Amino acid sequence: MNYWIIVATKDHLQRGIAGGFIQAHHGKAAPLKRMQPSDWVIFYSQRVEYEKPEKLQCFTAICRIVDEEIYQHDMGGGFIPFRRHVNFLPSQEVSILPLINGLTFIKDKSHWGAPFRFGTLQIPEEDFHLIAEKMVENQSLSNSQAGR
């Protein structure tokens, strides 16, 4: 089992939550191919809306990959991104700021945003749990809660 972070603005993420799917790195297939069924994914949203300056800097959703399928969806205008089916857990947004010092995947705490620049990153299990426990307080991250 692996643990991932996908970077997406909150407005783009909301489409995925509504449809039960994820996209990564502007619809590219490669990041989704590295993920396997039962892997966990946390979304980090630097901003509220794409191409708008309002900062958010929060972990905004958590989900689990449910199957092997990677598929494309025509969103119009020639944009046909790759997607994967997931089950989102009910969760709350959590600011990254109080967690930075405890996250091991952030090596340079003074430049904490650097790991997010690639859009998708694999993180250690302990970092996943540190974030997830704040997002889904009073819930278990067991297989039954995640829809598997």
PyMOL commands that set and color helices and strands:
alter all, ss='L'
color gray80, all
select helices_A, chain A and resi 10-19+30-33+97-102+109-111+114-118+125-135
alter helices_A, ss='H'
color red, helices_A
select strands_A, chain A and resi 3-7+21-22+40-47+55-72+82-88+94-95+120-123
alter strands_A, ss='S'
color yellow, strands_A
deselect
rebuild
show_as cartoon
